[in-house]
Amino acid sequence: MAAGAAWPGLAELLQGPPDRREATLFKLGIITDEISQDFEQALDFISSYELGFCELRELWGKNIMNAPQESLERAKALIAKHRLRVSDIGSPVFKYNLPEMPARPEKRDTFHANFADQDTQRLLEESFRLAKFFGAEKVRIFSYWRVDDPEKAYPVVRDRLAKAAELAATNHLILVLENEHECNVGTGKELGRILRDINSPALKGNWDPSNAAMLHEVPYPDGFNEVQGLAAHIHVKDIRKNRKTGKLEWAPVGGGFIDWRGQLKKLLADGYQGTMSLETHYRRSDGNAIESTRESLLGLFKILKEIE
């Protein structure tokens, strides 16, 4: 959504309650399992802030790819009850070893997922079914576990993703490739390169500046400029350097060094039409996931208020 006169009705909206005003500047949601493994509790939280979207990755402690149909039906009914839309299916597609260049022990449990490359076709087909079932148009994917020299893996990764994009196109869906620091596409520069090389309307970016920072890229403006106009989904979280250890750690939005003000202001000016999910990751010292998410969300609202 563009700001100012470019968006009719914005002036009237800005007169509304602060939470409602900031929540509506973008198509904003939250990854549900970052809030709670209790799916209904997560939806209650999202709707209490009048956000419009949720991103699905786990349902009641199971990866969505393994969720029984009964759980899917229940989730769909709860989403409708809360008047929310599904931004995308957070699939584990390509979040495993590239067979030609394995980077780590074959199977790794990530977000209750335990898959390998031989599962790819089934996972893609199931993710497309789930997207249609939940009324979403996007499926999030990755680029295989990161090898020591991603450049050597690049041609194979590119070709595999290009084939997946062809399959997505026939299903009238869009794959959104996340730059994940543990995968072969981890920075904005790497993400922009592969998206331009494949050049498919069925493959867009899932820009995550904090993941890029994990690989020591300057997320804004450097990484952002590489993916500008190529992303259809964005993950919002923050990162900081631990004062004692010097290591990077997750932070509440606004409490780290990611320049969210710069990026969000530029996205508004560009009229960004994609979706955006808060991906909390950060945990308070007491470990409370709900309150950690609230802290990050209010930090995001504060930034949005400053850039209106």
Residue, then its C-alpha position, 0 to 999 in steps of 0.5 A: m500500500a502506498a502512503g499519502a495521496a497515492w492511497p485514497g482513504l489513508a488520511e481518514l484511516l490515520q485518524g483511527p486508533p493507533d494499533r488499527r492505524e499501524a496494523t493497516l499500513f501493510k498486509l501484516g500478519i504473524i507466523t502462528d507457531e511463533i506465538s503459541q503451539d495452541f493455534e487458536q490462542a495464536l489466532d486470538f492474539i493476531s486478531s486482537y491487534e486487528l491484523g489481517f493475515c496469518e502465516l502457517r508453518e505448524l498446527w498444534g505441534k505438527n509441521i503443516m505437511n504432516a497435519p491430519q486433515e481433521s486438523l486442517e479443517r479445524a484450522k480453516a474454520l478457526i481462521a474464518k472465525h477470526r476473519l483472517r487470511v493466510s498469507d502463505i504456507g511456510s513449507p520445508v521444501f528444499k530445507y534439507n541437503l542437496p544430494e550432490m553436495p550434502a552439508r550436514p547429517e541427512k535428516r534434521d528436525t526443523f519446526h517438526a519437519n523431517f524431510a529429505d530431497q526424495d520428498t520434494q515432489r510430494l512436499l510441493e504437491e502437498s504445499f500446493r494443495l494446502a495453499k488452495f485449501f486455505g485460500a493462499e496464493k504463496v508457498r514459502i521455500f528454501s535453497y538447501w542447507r548451505v555448503d561451504d562454497p555455495e557458488k559450487a552448488y548454485p547451478v544445481v540449486r538454480d535448476r531445481l528451483a526453476k523446475a519447482a517454479e514451473l510446477a507452481a505456475t501450472n498450479h497458478l501459485i507463487l513460490v517465495l524463496e526465503n534468504e535463510h542464512e543456513c541455506n545456499v541463498g542467504t543474503g539479499k545479493e544471493l536472493g536477487r541473483i537467483l530470482r533474476d536468473i530464473n526470471s519466473p513470475a511464479l518465483k518471488g522473494n521472501w526477504d528477511p533482512s535479519n537472516a542476511a545480517m547473520l551472514h554479515e551483509v548490510p541488510y539496508p540499503d545493500g541487501f534490500n536494493e538487491v531484492q527491491g521489486l522482487a519480493a512478494h513476502i517479507h519476514v520482520k524480526d530484529i537482531r543485535k550483538n550480545r554485549k558479553t559474547g559478541k555473538l549475534e542474537w535475536a532481538p525485539v523489533g526496534g531493539g536491534f540494528i536492522d534498519w526497519r525504518g528505512q526499509l518500511k519507509k521505502l516499501l511504502a514509497d514504492g507501494y509494496q503490495g506483498t504480504m509481511s509476517l512478524e517472525t518473532h524468534y526473539r524470546r524474553s528472559d522468562g521465555n514467554a513466547i506470547e509476550s515476546t511476540r507482543e514486545s516485537l509487534l509493539g516495537l514494529f507499530k512504534i516504527l510504523k507510527e514514526i514513518e507515517 
